[in-house]
Amino acid sequence: MITSLLLGLALAPLPPRVNLMINIADRVMVERTDRWFMDGQWDHSIQSLDFRRAMFPDDYDVVTDYGFLLENSGEGERALKAYREFAVAAPSDKDRLLPEASYWFKMKNYARLIEMLPATLSAKPHPNHYRMLYISYEKTGKLKEAVAICERLLADYPDDLAAKAKLDGLRKKIAEKS
């Protein structure tokens, strides 16, 4: 009931005073959530973040904080569901798949990453998209594909020293196999 009311409010333009009240309430929730987290009361933090996620379904920080707590509480499936809901709620966010991709990367599901990440590169997303993808290709023995993604990362982010070092390492691996 409250969630649907909040979502309804989020769709309608609000008077400045109401926006101010929502911002103040949100700040209080953030402070309380942080306090609960620091005190080890993760269940309260999760409830608070779930409420904030209903208020701000397209907020990257809210969903990643929520997912982090869920994953570290042994509730990875709930985290994955939240990441997928975020991707739908934030269609214009070029990093909308990053939370789910990070989940699969931690699970070492490289095949899933190879399936989901290539399409994201056209939007010049966060460099971690490229990193997870070239590592996935490397871990699955597809070194030429890993080199291509590393080169693409450097084309989009030329000052990425880690990518330059990785590219050199990948090329050495390929040369050793030849």
C-alpha distance (Angstrom), angle and dihedral (degrees) to the residues before:
residue distance angle dihedral
M1 . . .
I2 3.81 . .
T3 3.79 91.3 .
S4 3.80 93.1 53.3
L5 3.82 89.9 46.8
L6 3.80 90.8 52.0
L7 3.78 92.3 47.1
G8 3.79 89.5 50.0
L9 3.80 89.7 51.8
A10 3.79 91.1 49.2
L11 3.81 90.4 58.4
A12 3.81 96.2 51.1
P13 3.81 123.3 67.5
L14 3.78 109.1 -104.7
P15 3.79 129.5 -146.5
P16 3.84 113.2 -105.1
R17 3.80 92.1 -110.0
V18 3.82 91.9 55.6
N19 3.81 90.2 48.1
L20 3.79 89.3 52.0
M21 3.81 90.9 50.8
I22 3.82 91.5 49.4
N23 3.80 91.0 49.0
I24 3.80 91.9 50.3
A25 3.81 91.9 47.5
D26 3.79 90.0 48.5
R27 3.81 92.1 51.3
V28 3.79 89.9 51.4
M29 3.82 90.4 49.7
V30 3.82 90.9 49.5
E31 3.80 91.7 50.9
R32 3.81 92.2 46.3
T33 3.81 91.6 46.8
D34 3.80 90.8 51.2
R35 3.80 90.8 49.4
W36 3.81 91.9 50.0
F37 3.79 90.1 47.6
M38 3.81 92.4 51.1
D39 3.81 89.7 47.9
G40 3.81 90.6 52.5
Q41 3.79 93.7 -112.7
W42 3.78 94.1 134.7
D43 3.79 94.8 159.4
H44 3.82 90.0 63.1
S45 3.81 90.9 45.2
I46 3.80 90.5 51.0
Q47 3.82 91.6 51.0
S48 3.79 91.3 49.3
L49 3.80 93.1 47.6
D50 3.79 90.7 47.4
F51 3.80 88.4 55.2
R52 3.82 91.4 47.3
R53 3.81 89.3 48.3
A54 3.80 88.5 57.3
M55 3.81 89.1 51.1
F56 3.81 95.1 44.6
P57 3.83 107.6 24.0
D58 3.80 93.2 167.1
D59 3.83 96.6 49.4
Y60 3.81 109.4 118.3
D61 3.81 95.0 -160.8
V62 3.79 94.1 50.1
V63 3.81 94.0 50.6
T64 3.81 94.3 44.7
D65 3.81 92.6 48.7
Y66 3.80 89.4 47.8
G67 3.80 92.4 47.0
F68 3.81 92.6 46.8
L69 3.78 91.2 55.8
L70 3.79 92.8 45.2
E71 3.81 93.3 48.5
N72 3.80 91.4 49.0
S73 3.80 90.5 48.2
G74 3.80 91.5 56.2
E75 3.81 94.3 -102.6
G76 3.78 100.2 116.8
E77 3.80 93.9 146.8
R78 3.81 91.2 58.7
A79 3.80 89.4 48.4
L80 3.80 91.2 50.6
K81 3.81 90.3 50.3
A82 3.82 90.1 51.5
Y83 3.81 91.6 49.2
R84 3.79 91.0 51.9
E85 3.80 92.2 47.7
F86 3.81 88.9 50.9
A87 3.82 91.2 52.3
V88 3.81 89.3 55.2
A89 3.82 93.7 43.6
A90 3.82 93.7 50.0
P91 3.82 105.1 44.2
S92 3.81 93.8 156.2
D93 3.82 94.4 51.6
K94 3.79 105.9 102.4
D95 3.81 89.1 -155.3
R96 3.81 95.4 49.9
L97 3.83 91.9 118.1
L98 3.80 94.8 48.2
P99 3.83 96.2 90.9
E100 3.80 92.5 51.8
A101 3.80 91.7 42.0
S102 3.80 90.4 51.9
Y103 3.79 89.0 52.0
W104 3.80 92.2 53.3
F105 3.80 91.1 44.1
K106 3.82 90.8 55.5
M107 3.82 87.8 48.9
K108 3.84 88.8 50.7
N109 3.79 90.8 -125.6
Y110 3.79 93.7 151.5
A111 3.80 94.3 164.5
R112 3.81 90.2 59.9
L113 3.81 91.0 50.8
I114 3.80 91.8 49.5
E115 3.79 87.0 52.7
M116 3.82 98.1 47.8
L117 3.81 108.7 31.9
P118 3.83 108.7 55.4
A119 3.81 92.3 72.0
T120 3.82 90.8 55.6
L121 3.79 95.4 59.9
S122 3.80 95.2 77.6
A123 3.82 89.1 70.5
K124 3.84 92.2 56.0
P125 3.81 92.9 -120.3
H126 3.79 129.1 -172.9
P127 3.83 110.9 -51.9
N128 3.81 90.5 -112.8
H129 3.82 88.8 74.2
Y130 3.80 88.6 62.6
R131 3.81 93.6 41.2
M132 3.79 94.4 52.8
L133 3.78 89.5 46.3
Y134 3.81 97.7 49.3
I135 3.80 90.8 44.8
S136 3.82 89.2 49.9
Y137 3.78 90.9 51.9
E138 3.80 90.7 47.0
K139 3.83 93.1 48.7
T140 3.80 90.4 50.9
G141 3.81 92.2 49.5
K142 3.81 96.0 -107.9
L143 3.79 96.0 129.9
K144 3.81 97.4 160.6
E145 3.80 90.3 54.8
A146 3.82 89.4 47.6
V147 3.82 89.7 53.3
A148 3.81 91.0 49.4
I149 3.83 91.9 52.4
C150 3.81 91.1 45.9
E151 3.80 89.8 51.9
R152 3.79 90.1 48.7
L153 3.80 90.5 51.0
L154 3.80 89.6 52.5
A155 3.80 90.9 47.7
D156 3.82 89.3 55.2
Y157 3.83 96.6 35.4
P158 3.84 107.1 24.8
D159 3.81 95.2 176.2
D160 3.81 95.3 58.3
L161 3.80 101.6 123.1
A162 3.80 94.2 -177.3
A163 3.81 90.0 56.5
K164 3.81 91.1 49.2
A165 3.80 90.5 52.8
K166 3.81 91.4 45.7
L167 3.79 91.6 49.8
D168 3.81 90.5 53.1
G169 3.80 90.1 49.2
L170 3.79 92.9 49.2
R171 3.79 91.9 49.2
K172 3.82 90.0 51.1
K173 3.82 90.3 51.5
I174 3.79 90.5 51.6
A175 3.82 91.7 47.4
E176 3.82 91.0 50.0
K177 3.81 90.8 52.5
S178 3.80 92.4 50.4
